[in-house]
Amino acid sequence: MPNQHREPDLSTVWLRAFLQVARHGSFTGAARTLGWTQSAVSRQVAALEAALGGGPLFDRLPRGVRLTEAGRVLVPYAETVVEALHGAARQLEEVREVAGGRLRFGAFATADAALVPHALAAFRARHPRVRLSREEGFTPRLLDRLAAGHLDLAVVSTTGGAPLDAYELHHLLDESLYVAVPAGHPLAEHEGPVRLGLLADADWISGSPRPEGTLLDAALRQGFRPRIAHVVGEWTAKQGYVAAGLGVTLVPALAAESIRPDVTLLPVLDETAPARAIYAALPRDRSPAPAAQSFVTALREAVGRIPTGLNDPTA
């Protein structure tokens, strides 16, 4: 039966002691650098020699020591191992202190209009060395990406009733809705919140051909099924359709900051359901990255920078 090679079980403490002895040419010099006793250095080197098969790594001389051929072969490998571990320790410390590492996050489109940019600017100012990657998508897809380990954090909403109880949720805000009408629309001068039923006969612009699971759930709750005349995905394009008189659309508060001047926003009165809730979601089954926790803090701070009145339809 052929001999089976057994990998030696090496201690990094042994390797550190070995390298210091090699650099100083003596156990005394190595002990001084390491802050150990000379006998402690000698024991570590002897343990390393035993683990490698018992051959000497140093010739003991009357004054100091000299590397044997085996010792000379070991030096570059020991340096590589020790430096790699030092590098790993530095990077782990950077991750703990949010001075390095990475953060992978996602957000739904309207969060990217104001909330996420404010948070991202603050986060990057505090942690410039963290590598950031961002995705945009609907809440269900973002939650799937979070569960699969492709994201560390997701900014999500309760639109569409996506199941959120499997995640660690950090509440950010409750977001009200506005209906966008052309500047010359009969309701443009209306004071106070409006019931969507007043627009039951209007043409609607939506990101989906069906109202279910979208912001237009608010219309269904108010007893009518909106007539979706145009399916438009981008918020800026929706505003263009509204400004041209092609219909009306719902605008969440997070997107209201960037509304164009030829479009009027009217707060929606919806007494049958609470406002849409916005959360920072983290996975429950994984330890959160320190950068993710710091980003949650930045998101909470960013909420306070959203213009006054956007969170309260009656303001």
N, C-alpha and C positions, 0 to 999 in steps of 0.2 A: 504494500500500500504506500503510495507516494506521501512524502512528508507534506503536511498542510502548514502553510505560512500563517503565523499568528501576528496580527498587528499589535505593536506595543502600546500599552496604555500610558500615554505621556502626560505629565502635569506641566502646565504653563509656568508654575513656580520653578520647577526644575530647569526649564528652558531659560527663564530669566536669569537664574543663578549661573547657568552654564555660559551664557553670553557675556555676563559681566566679568566672569573669571577670564574668558578668552580676551576680552578687551583690555583688562588691566594686567593680564599675565600673572595674577596672583590671587589667592583667596582673600588676602588681607585687603587689597584694593577693592575687590568686589564687595566684601562685607561692609566697607566704609560707604560705598555708593548706595548699597541697598538698605543700610541701617540695621544690618543683622550682625550676629556674632560670626566669627570666622568658622567656628565649628558647625553653625547652622548652614552656612554656604557649602561647606564640605559635605554635609549630610545630603543636601539637595543634589549635588553633582554625583555623589555615590549612588543615590537612588536612580538618577537618570542613566548612569552607566549600567546598573543592574537591569533596568527596564529594556535597554537596548542589547542585552545579551552578555553583559559582564565585562566587555573589553574596555580598556581605559580610554578616556577622551583627552586626558592630559598626561604628559610625562612630568612627574614630580621632580623638580630640580632643587639643588641646594638653596637657590634663591628664586622663588617663584615657580611657575609652571609653564609648560609649552604644549600647544595642541599636538595631539597625535594625528596620524592620517585620518582616522575615523572622526576625530574632532573637527578637522578641517572640512570634511565632507558635510558634517552636521550643521556647521555655522550658517550657511545661507538658508537652509530649511528652517532652522530655529528662528532666524530673523524674520522670515516670511510669516511664520505662525504668530509670533509675538506682535509684529506690526499689524497683522490682520485683526487680531483681537483688540489691540489698542484702537484701531480704526472703528471697529464695531462698537466699542465702548463710547467713543466720541459721538458717533451717530446716534446711539441710543440716548445719550445725554441730551443731544440736540432735539430728539423727538420728545423727550420728557419736558424739556424747557420750551418747546415749540420754537426752537431756533433752527430747525431743519425738518427733514422728512417730507411728507406729502399730505395733501388733502384732496380727496375726490368727492365732489358734491354735485347735486343736481337740483333744478328748480323748475317750476312750471312758468309759463311765459310771462304772466303778469307780475309775478314776483321779480322777474328780471327787469321790469320797467323802472323800479325805484328801490324796493327793499334790498335786493341782492347787491346792486351796485354800491349803495351806501355802506353795507356791511363789508363788502369785499375791499373797498378802499380803506376802511379802518383796519381790517385784518392785515392787509398787505403792509400798511404803515408800521404795524406792531411786529409782524413776523415776515420780513422780506425774503427770508431764505427758505420758506416753506414752498414746495412745488405744488402748484394748484392746477387741477383739471376740472372742467365744468361741463355739465350736460343740461340740455333743456328737453322737457317732455311733459306729457300729461301725468297726473298723480299716479295712476295704476302702474304705468311703465316705470316710473321712478322708484316706486316701492318694490317692484320686481328686481330692479337693478340693485337696490339696497339689500334685499334678502339674499341675492346671489353673491354678494361680496364685491360687486363692481363699484359701489359707492360707499363712502363713509358717512354721508349725511345727505338728506333730501329735504328741500322745502316743499311742502305739500299742502293741499287744501281738502276740505270736505265735499267739494263739488263732485257729484256723481256717486256719492256714498261709498267710496273706496274703503275697504276694511283697514282700520288703523290700529286696532287694539293689539296687534302682534308686534308693535314697535314701541320704542321709548320715545314719547312725544314731549316736546317742549313748546308750550303754547306761545305764539308770538302776538297774534291780534285776531279780533273778530272784524271781518271786512264787510262793509255795506256795499250795496249795489246802486248804480246810477243807470238811467236810460238816456242814451245820446240821441238827440233830435237835431235836424238842421236848424240853423240860427233863425230862420223865418217861420218855423213850425208854429201852429196855433198854441201849443203848450209851452213854447219857449219862454214866455213871460209868466208862467205859472209860479206861484209862490208856495214853498213848502213841498213836502213829499207828495208823490203822485202814485195812484194805484195803477198797476199795469193794465187793468181792465179798460182804462181810457184809451189804450192803444191796441185793443183786441182786433180791430179791423186793419191795422197797419201792416205793411210789408216789413219783415224782419230780416236782419243780416246776422248770420250766426256762423260759427266755425264748424258746425255739423248740420247735416240735413234733417236730423231729428232732435227735438228739444230735450228728450230724456237724457239725464246724466250730464247736462250742461247747465250754464247759468240760467237758461230758459226754463229750468224746473220751477223758477219763481212764477212764471206765467201759468204753468200747469196748476200750481198751488192756488192761484187766483181764479181758476175756473175756466180758462180758455186755452185752446191749442194755437200757438202762434203760427202764422203763415210765413214760412221761411222762404223768402224770394231769392236770396243770394247766399251762397256758402263761401265765406271768406275767412282765411286762417289768421292773417296778420292783423294786429290791432291798428296799425297805421293805415292799412288798406280799408279796414272797416270804417274808420273815420272818413276816409275819402268817399266811400259809398254813401255815408250819412250826409256829408256836406253837399253831395250832388243831388240830394233829395230822393235817393233810391230806396230808402227805408230807415228804420231805427234799429238800434242795437243796445244790448246791455254792456255796461262797462263796470268792472270791479274797481273798488277804491284804489287799489295799488296801481292801476293803469290811468287813473284820472289826472294824475299830475301832468301828464304829457298830452293832454287833449288840445286839439287845434282850435284856433279862435272862431272859426265859422261853424262850430258845433257847440250845442248847449247841453249841459248835463243837468238832469233832474234827479234828485234822490228818490229812490223807490220805497214806497210804503209797503212793507210785507209783514203783517202781523201774525201770519200763520206759521212762521218758521224763524229760527234765529239767524243771525248773519252768518256768512261763510267763515269758518274758522281756518286759520293758517297756523301750521306747525312746522317746527324743525324735527324731522324724524331720524332716529338713530336705531340701529339694530339692537335687539334685546340679547341676542345670543353671542355677541362679540364685545370684548372690552373696547370702549370708544377710544379713538386716537385722541391724544391731548389737543391736537390741532382742531378736531371736530368740536370739542368742548369750547375752545376759544372762539370758534366761528359762531356757535350758538350765542355766546355773549355779544359778539359783534352784531348779530341779527337783532337781538333784543334792543341794543342801543339804536340800531337803524330805525326801528319802529317809531322811536320818538322823533325822528327827522322827517317822517311823512307829514305833509302839510296839514295844518289844523283843519278839522271839519271832515276829513275824508273817512273817518271811522264812525261818524254819527250822522245818519241821514237827516236828522232834525236840526243839525247844527247850522 
